[in-house]
């Protein structure tokens, strides 16, 4: 696809981080009226070992370098290639979206041939209200799969004390001795089809990453066990004044006991102790059974919905 001459294609490696943050904040405000993105949010993506800014992430820029659109592909070790596609609404938005989506699909095809395996391609983080990306995705054979509800939580108000099930114990995740096999099994059992499912080694690497972050005072890495067996876990990260619940799972056989709410409340309290004054939590809307309980437990100040789209690689 031929791009207008005023647009330049750059690898994301050649775009300063602050410009990426500014671009995402402008996009969020244009679609929802509020900007949530921080520098730490972008670093959470770009620091992932499966993110390749040189070969798998591109920006379209206006002179003198302002970003107008961006696409990225991250290999997370599961059955899906995890992508983002973000385009500022306005002139040439559909042309930019189609051009970058074609690059994503070409890269996915290269990786699928390399691995001799057909992978699913997921495009996540699409805000409800985005006027162009959903239409372009659906035109190119993607289907809407998952909607997540993102909640922003005020940490100036301490969360209510968590109500732990009888006999439950919360402790830090141990890499040695190894909690990874049990937690990876829960991870696989609790994922909605198409949600980010990590292979064992990538899952282990992420737990190790949060273990290090916890040692350095910037992470939360906790599991809950009952009768000596893990039944759920939560990972959270503090960045500046803002925290993020990165992952939370509860074993299917242990649902309905308040474990998820308890883990979230504990993690929120830990982020507050680490100096955060707000936090972001994202939950699969199809599994959000007790939204009133969540609001009662935590000081939710804002919410928005984001969607994920999927199709097989070429």
Buried (B, 14 or more C-beta within 10 A) or exposed (E): EEBEEEBBEBBBEEBEEEBBBBBBBBBBEBBBEEBBBBBBBBBBBBEBEBBBBEEBBBBBBBEEEBBBBBBBBBBBBBBBBBBBBBBBEEEBBBBBBBBBBEBBBEBBBBBBEEEEEEBBBBBBBBBEEBEBBBEBBEEBEBEEBBBBBBBBBEBEEEBEEBEBBEEBEBEEBEBEEEBBEBBBEBBBEBBBEBBBBBBBEBBBBBBBBBBEBBEEEBBBBBBBBBEEEBBBBBBBBBBEEBBBBBBBBBBEEBBEBBBBBBBBBBBBBBBBEBEBBBBBBBBBBEEBEEBEEBEEBBBBEBEBBBBBBBBEBE
